[in-house]
Amino acid sequence: MQHAGSHEELVDHTLHVGKHPNHDEAHRLKMRLENVSFWYGAKQALEDITLDIFNQEVTAFIGPSGCGKTTLLRCLNRTNEVITQTRMQGSILLDGEDINHRSIDPPFLRRRFGWVAQKPNPFPRSIYYNIAYGARLHGLVSRRAETDDLVQNCLEQAGLWDEVKDRLHENATGLSGGQQQRLCVARAISAQPEVLLMDEPGSALDPVSTAHLEELIDSLRENYCIIIITHNMQQAARISQRSVFFHLGKLVEEGNTEDIFVRPQTRLCHDYITGCFG
């Protein structure tokens, strides 16, 4: 792979990356991927992915559409296996334990992950129901007072409580797009996951709503391991500590976000983040 050039800096990083664009060595390893490959039938979607993902950090998956980002995200919580004629090789460790070991119960494993989709998808029920549903389903709350506290706590974490505290029993679909997406984040954390998986969560939002979402993600990383797919390079630079660039199912470059965006080591990564292709 051709290098971009060690003296070729793209931008003034003080203006174009976030306040914390580097891995903190105090943050422990949460997930380790070792030689992960994945196939849909005969078509290989991922090839030999090896990657470390850390707690209390945002890891951004970047790369052109169809390069395997969402496939890898779904490997992490084993939702790919519900698709017929798929297979995976390699290992994915969560807190040192192989998530695909025969002793692991897939539904229990998936409870350790929260998922936020590309477009806001609240249940067409009340705001209260959206938050309480998962916690009730998993037996995390039973009494009404416990549920009330959970709903308030999750909405406060999502920065939404003050906006909806007088509307908890109104239909969630009446919220604005940005509010709906923050509600979906609150719903995702209501089941007390350890890892938040976000698949382009800001792609359907206006700039103001996107800014609110980015502030939310930055605050949540103190308590969660967050992995986000984004096609917005400015967003990846602003909110992540580590970035991973994929192309055609391969991991091309990974490291501190500052290094990826200011000093990319490959021409392919350089060209992608500067908009030359993708």
N, C-alpha and C positions, 0 to 999 in steps of 0.2 A: 504494500500500500504506500502510495506516495505521501510524503510528509508535507504539511502545510508550510513549514519553515519556522524555525525556532525564534526568529526575530520579528515575526509578522503578527502583531497584535491587532485585533479587529476593532476594538472599541476602547474608550475610556471606561474601565470596569467600575469606577466609582459612580458612574452615571447609569450603567446598564446591567448590573447584577444587583441582587438583593443585599441586605445588611449581613446575612450569614450564608455566603455562597460556598462554604467549605465544610467538609466532614469534621466533626468534633470527636477526637479520639476518646473522650469520656463516654461517648454513646456506645452501648454494647451492640454486638452483632445480633440481629433478629432473625434473618433468613440467609441461607447460603444455597446458591444454585450451583450444581456441579455437572457439567457436560450434558445439559438438558437439550434434547432434540424432540421434535414433535411432528407427527404426520396426520393429515386428513386423508385416509385411504392411502393411495400411492404418492400423494403430494406432500413433500416435506415443507413444513411451515417454519420450523426453528431448527437451527443447526449448532449444536455444541456450545450452548450458552453457559458460561461460568460467571457468577456475579455474587457479590456480598451486598446485603441490604441492612441498614442500621436502624435501631430504635431511635425515636425522638428526632427523626430527620425526614425530609421530603426527598424522595428519589423520583426524578422525572424521566419517563421513557419518551424519547423523541425519535423521529424518523418518518419517512414518507408513508402514505397509506399502503397497507398490504405488506408491511415489512415484518409483521409478527408481534407487534406490541400487545394487542388485545389477546391474542392467543397465549402469550406468556403470562399476562395478568390472570387469565382463567386457569392456567396451570397451577398458579399459586394457591387457589382455593378449591381445586379439583372439580370445577364446574365443566371443564372440557370433556370429562369422561362420560357425561350424560349424552354426548354426541356419538352416534354409532360410527364404527369403522375408524376410530382414532386410536393412536398409541403414542406413548411417551417413553423415552429412554433418559437415563441420568437420574439424579437425585435432587430433591428439594428438601432442605432441612429447615424446620421452624423450631427455634430454641434448641437446636442440636438434634431434633428428632425427625426422622424421615417421614414426611406426610403421606407417602404412598406405601408405607409398611402395612402388611396384612392386618396388623393389630389395630390400625387406626380406623375409627368409624367416620366415614365421610360427612354425614350430617353434623356430627359433633365438631369435626374439624372446621366446617364452613361457618360455624358459630363464632369462630375466632377471627373471622374476617367480616368487615363491613364493605358494602359495595355502593358506589354512587355512579349512576349511569350518565350518559352523554346528555340526555334531555331530562328535565324534571319529570318524575313519574310518581307523584303522590297518589295514595289510594283515594278514590272518589268518596271519601268519608270525612269525618271531622278531623281537625288538626290534632286534637287530643287522641283520637283513635290511631292516627298514623304513628304517633310516638309510642303509645301504650301497647300496640298489637304485638310487636316482637318480644317485648319483655314479658308480657303475659303468656305468650306461646311457649317460651323457654322457662317459665316458672321463676323468673327473677323478681316478680312482684305478685302479691296476692290481695292485700288489703287496699282499699281506695286511697288511704293516706299515703301509702308507699307509692302507688301509681301516680298520684298528684305530684309528689316530690320528684319522681323520675321525669315526668313530663316537663316540669319546670326546669330541672337541671339540664336536660338535653337541649331544650330551647334556649337556655341561657348560654350554654356552650356554643350553640350555633348562632349566637348573636341575634336571636329572633324573638326572645321573650317579650321585650317591651313593645314590640310591634303587634303581637298577637294575643297577649295575655287576657284581653277582653273579648277574644273571638275564638276561644278554644273549641267551641262546639259548632263552629261554622265549617262548611265544606272547604277542604284544603285546596280544591281546584279554583277557589275564588281569590287566592293569593296571586301576586304578581309572579312572573317567571323567576326572578331572582329570589323572592321569598320562598317559592316552591322548592328551589334547589337547596336553599339552606335548610328547609324542612326535611328534605331527603337526607341531608347530612345528619340532622338531628335524629332522624329515624334510624340511620345506619349505626349510630353510636348508642342507641337505646338498648341494644342487646349486649352491650359491654364487650365489643371486639377488641383485639389487640392490634390488628392491622387494618388500615383503611385503603381500599382499592378504588381509584377514581379514574374512570374512562372518559376523558375529555369533558369534565364537569362544567366548564365555562363556555363551551362552544356555542350554546344557544342563548347566551346572555348578552345584554348590552354592557357597555364599558363600566358604568357605575355599579351594576350588579356584579360584574366580574371582579371589580376592585374589592367589594364587600366579601366575595367568596375567597379571594386571595388572602385577605386579612384573617378570615376564619381558618383557612388551612394553616397559616403560619402560627396561629394560637393553638390549634389542635395538635400540632406536632410535638408539643411538650408532653403529651400523654399518649401518643400513638406513633406507630410506624406508618408512614403514608407513602403510597406509590401512586403517581399520577401520570396518565397519558395526556399529552397536550401537543397540538400542532402550532401553538402560539409560542414562538421562541422567546419573546419578551416575558411571557408568563413563566416559562420554565426558568429563565435566568433570574427572575425576581423572587420566586418562592422556594426553589429547591436548593438543597445542600450538595446533592450529587445528581449527575445527569448521565444517562445511558443512551447512546446513539445506535440505532439499529438500521440495517439495510439488507433487504432480500433475505430475511430470516437469520441474519448473522449479527452478533454484537461487534460493532466496528470500533467503538471507543467508549470508555466509561471513566469517571473520575469526579473530582471536585467540580462543581458547576462553574466556578471561576476559571478553572483551567480549560474546560470544554468550550466555554464561550469567548474566552480571551486568548487562549493559547492552544487551539486544537492541534492535535498531533497528526491528523490525517487530512489529506486534501478532500476526501469525500465528506468528512464531518464539516470542514471549513466551508465547502460549497453549500452544504445543506443549511447551516445556520445563518449564512449570509444571503440565502434566497436564490442561489444560482440554479437549484433544482429542487423538486419536491412539491 
